[in-house]
Amino acid sequence: MLTIYAVPVSVYNAKLRILLRHKGVPFTELPPPGGYGSAEYKARVPSGNLPAMIHDDLTLADSEAIAEYIEEAFPETPMLPATIPLRAKAREKSRLHDTRLEPAVRAIYPQVAYATRDTEAVAAGSAAISKHLSALALFLQTDPLDPGTLWMCDCGFAVTFAWIRAFEEAIGLRITWPQEVLAYDARLQGFAQVAAELAAYKPAMEAYLEKAKPPKT
């Protein structure tokens, strides 16, 4: 049995749960012992990162490293393509999420709290996210991966799109959504495992966004 250390609101934890559900890999999810960043947790996971995985004698951190391990250890439902060129394109797409789009969305989190929100920072963040969505749209125009399959590189996008939409509503993020990205988002939500994770994940998002509301008078 796999053990995953995670916190409910993390994008990368949700990304990993989609993969595990799609591959049908049983797992137990636990909070980090002693809390995130604690000495107790770092005694088990030296990097202190989340998510982390314990499987037999292996301890592994970083969602992408864990996903690649699970892909090789449980190959029955492949989530990487069969050929070297297509696997390279899948990894390129995954990096577009992990190193460009998601960090731009993560930069918005400090602006969630109503009392300390900087409207100029929200506007700048809107522009940055829209720029990365535009780049994704260009990638999608020539994406060679089978659209009828849920790939490893898709899992993070499904969760990050949900956050962008939540920020649009909660803090007035103004996003330009290319049609290619809208179609991609709709396609991802059509996979049962993605829909199930987003439904289970929604309460954690809503709890986090409570601080975006103006104080009651």
C-alpha positions as CSV (number, residue, x, y, z in Angstrom):
1,M,0.0,0.0,0.0
2,L,1.2,3.5,-0.9
3,T,1.2,6.2,1.8
4,I,0.9,9.8,0.5
5,Y,1.7,12.7,2.9
6,A,-0.5,15.6,1.7
7,V,-2.5,18.6,2.8
8,P,-6.0,19.1,1.4
9,V,-5.6,22.4,-0.4
10,S,-2.3,21.7,-2.3
11,V,-2.6,21.7,-6.2
12,Y,0.2,19.2,-6.5
13,N,-1.4,16.8,-4.0
14,A,-4.7,17.0,-6.0
15,K,-2.7,16.5,-9.2
16,L,-1.2,13.3,-7.8
17,R,-4.6,12.0,-6.5
18,I,-6.0,12.3,-10.0
19,L,-3.2,10.1,-11.3
20,L,-3.6,7.5,-8.6
21,R,-7.3,7.3,-9.1
22,H,-7.0,7.0,-12.9
23,K,-4.4,4.2,-12.5
24,G,-6.5,2.4,-9.9
25,V,-3.6,2.4,-7.4
26,P,-4.8,2.0,-3.7
27,F,-3.3,4.5,-1.4
28,T,-3.6,6.0,2.1
29,E,-3.4,9.8,2.5
30,L,-2.1,11.2,5.7
31,P,-1.2,14.7,6.9
32,P,2.6,15.2,7.5
33,P,3.5,14.0,10.9
34,G,4.1,17.0,13.2
35,G,2.8,19.3,10.5
36,Y,4.2,20.7,7.3
37,G,7.8,21.9,7.8
38,S,8.2,20.2,11.2
39,A,11.3,18.4,12.4
40,E,9.2,15.3,12.9
41,Y,8.2,15.3,9.2
42,K,11.7,16.1,8.0
43,A,12.9,13.1,9.9
44,R,10.8,11.0,7.6
45,V,11.0,13.1,4.4
46,P,14.3,15.1,4.5
47,S,13.3,17.7,1.9
48,G,10.1,18.5,3.9
49,N,8.2,18.7,0.6
50,L,4.6,17.8,-0.1
51,P,3.4,15.6,-1.5
52,A,5.6,12.8,-0.4
53,M,5.3,9.0,-0.8
54,I,6.2,6.0,1.2
55,H,6.1,2.7,-0.7
56,D,7.8,-0.3,0.9
57,D,11.3,1.0,1.7
58,L,11.2,3.9,-0.7
59,T,10.6,7.5,0.4
60,L,10.1,10.0,-2.4
61,A,9.1,13.6,-2.6
62,D,8.1,15.9,-5.5
63,S,4.8,15.2,-7.3
64,E,6.4,14.7,-10.7
65,A,9.0,12.3,-9.4
66,I,6.3,10.4,-7.6
67,A,4.1,10.3,-10.7
68,E,7.0,9.0,-12.8
69,Y,7.7,6.3,-10.2
70,I,4.0,5.2,-10.0
71,E,3.9,5.1,-13.8
72,E,6.8,2.6,-13.8
73,A,5.8,0.7,-10.7
74,F,2.1,0.3,-11.8
75,P,2.2,0.1,-15.6
76,E,-1.2,-1.5,-16.2
77,T,-2.9,1.9,-17.0
78,P,-0.2,3.8,-18.8
79,M,-0.3,7.6,-18.5
80,L,2.8,8.3,-20.6
81,P,2.8,7.6,-24.3
82,A,4.5,4.6,-25.8
83,T,7.1,6.3,-28.0
84,I,10.2,8.4,-27.0
85,P,9.1,11.5,-29.0
86,L,5.6,11.5,-27.6
87,R,6.8,11.0,-24.0
88,A,9.1,14.0,-24.6
89,K,6.1,16.1,-25.7
90,A,4.2,14.9,-22.7
91,R,7.0,16.0,-20.4
92,E,7.2,19.4,-22.2
93,K,3.5,19.9,-21.6
94,S,3.9,19.0,-17.9
95,R,6.7,21.5,-17.5
96,L,4.6,24.2,-19.1
97,H,2.2,23.7,-16.2
98,D,4.7,23.2,-13.4
99,T,7.2,25.9,-14.3
100,R,5.1,28.5,-15.9
101,L,1.3,28.5,-15.4
102,E,1.1,27.1,-11.9
103,P,3.8,29.5,-10.4
104,A,1.9,32.5,-12.0
105,V,-1.3,31.3,-10.3
106,R,0.5,30.6,-7.0
107,A,1.7,34.2,-7.1
108,I,-1.9,35.3,-6.6
109,Y,-2.4,33.5,-3.3
110,P,-1.0,36.4,-1.2
111,Q,-3.7,38.6,-2.7
112,V,-6.6,36.4,-1.6
113,A,-7.0,38.0,1.9
114,Y,-9.5,40.9,1.5
115,A,-7.8,43.1,4.1
116,T,-4.4,43.2,2.4
117,R,-5.3,42.7,-1.3
118,D,-3.3,44.8,-3.8
119,T,-5.4,45.5,-6.8
120,E,-2.4,46.3,-8.9
121,A,-0.9,43.0,-8.1
122,V,-4.1,41.2,-9.0
123,A,-4.1,43.1,-12.4
124,A,-0.5,42.1,-13.0
125,G,-1.2,38.5,-12.0
126,S,-4.2,38.5,-14.4
127,A,-1.9,39.5,-17.2
128,A,0.7,36.9,-16.4
129,I,-1.7,34.1,-16.2
130,S,-3.4,35.1,-19.4
131,K,0.0,35.2,-21.1
132,H,0.7,31.6,-20.0
133,L,-2.8,30.5,-21.1
134,S,-2.0,32.0,-24.5
135,A,1.2,30.0,-24.7
136,L,-0.7,26.9,-23.7
137,A,-3.2,27.5,-26.5
138,L,-0.4,27.6,-29.0
139,F,0.9,24.3,-27.7
140,L,-2.5,22.7,-27.8
141,Q,-2.9,23.6,-31.5
142,T,-0.2,21.1,-32.4
143,D,-0.4,18.8,-29.4
144,P,0.3,15.3,-30.7
145,L,-1.1,13.4,-27.7
146,D,-4.3,11.4,-28.1
147,P,-7.1,13.6,-26.7
148,G,-9.1,10.6,-25.7
149,T,-6.6,9.6,-23.1
150,L,-5.9,11.2,-19.7
151,W,-2.1,11.7,-19.6
152,M,0.1,12.4,-16.7
153,C,0.8,15.9,-18.0
154,D,-3.0,16.7,-17.9
155,C,-3.5,16.2,-14.2
156,G,-2.0,19.4,-12.9
157,F,-3.8,21.6,-15.5
158,A,-7.2,20.3,-14.4
159,V,-6.6,21.5,-10.8
160,T,-5.0,24.8,-11.8
161,F,-7.8,25.7,-14.1
162,A,-10.2,25.2,-11.2
163,W,-8.1,27.7,-9.1
164,I,-8.1,30.3,-11.8
165,R,-11.8,30.2,-12.1
166,A,-12.2,30.4,-8.3
167,F,-9.9,33.4,-8.2
168,E,-11.9,35.1,-11.0
169,E,-15.0,34.9,-8.8
170,A,-13.4,35.5,-5.4
171,I,-11.0,38.3,-6.0
172,G,-11.9,39.7,-9.5
173,L,-9.1,38.1,-11.5
174,R,-9.6,39.1,-15.1
175,I,-8.5,36.3,-17.4
176,T,-8.4,35.9,-21.1
177,W,-9.3,32.3,-21.9
178,P,-8.3,31.1,-25.4
179,Q,-10.8,28.8,-27.0
180,E,-8.3,26.0,-27.2
181,V,-7.8,26.2,-23.4
182,L,-11.5,26.3,-22.7
183,A,-12.0,23.2,-24.9
184,Y,-9.1,21.5,-23.1
185,D,-10.5,22.3,-19.7
186,A,-13.9,20.9,-20.7
187,R,-12.3,17.7,-22.1
188,L,-10.4,17.2,-18.9
189,Q,-13.5,17.5,-16.7
190,G,-15.1,14.8,-18.8
191,F,-12.8,12.2,-17.3
192,A,-14.4,10.6,-14.3
193,Q,-11.3,10.7,-12.1
194,V,-10.8,14.4,-12.8
195,A,-14.5,15.2,-12.0
196,A,-14.3,13.1,-8.8
197,E,-11.1,14.9,-7.6
198,L,-12.4,18.3,-8.3
199,A,-15.7,17.6,-6.4
200,A,-13.7,16.2,-3.4
201,Y,-11.3,19.1,-3.6
202,K,-13.9,21.9,-3.7
203,P,-14.5,22.2,0.1
204,A,-10.7,22.8,0.6
205,M,-10.8,25.5,-2.0
206,E,-13.9,27.1,-0.5
207,A,-12.4,27.1,3.0
208,Y,-9.2,28.7,1.7
209,L,-11.2,31.4,-0.1
210,E,-13.2,32.4,3.0
211,K,-10.6,35.1,3.7
212,A,-11.3,36.7,0.3
213,K,-14.7,37.9,1.5
214,P,-15.1,41.4,2.9
215,P,-15.7,41.5,6.7
216,K,-19.3,41.4,7.8
217,T,-20.7,44.7,9.1
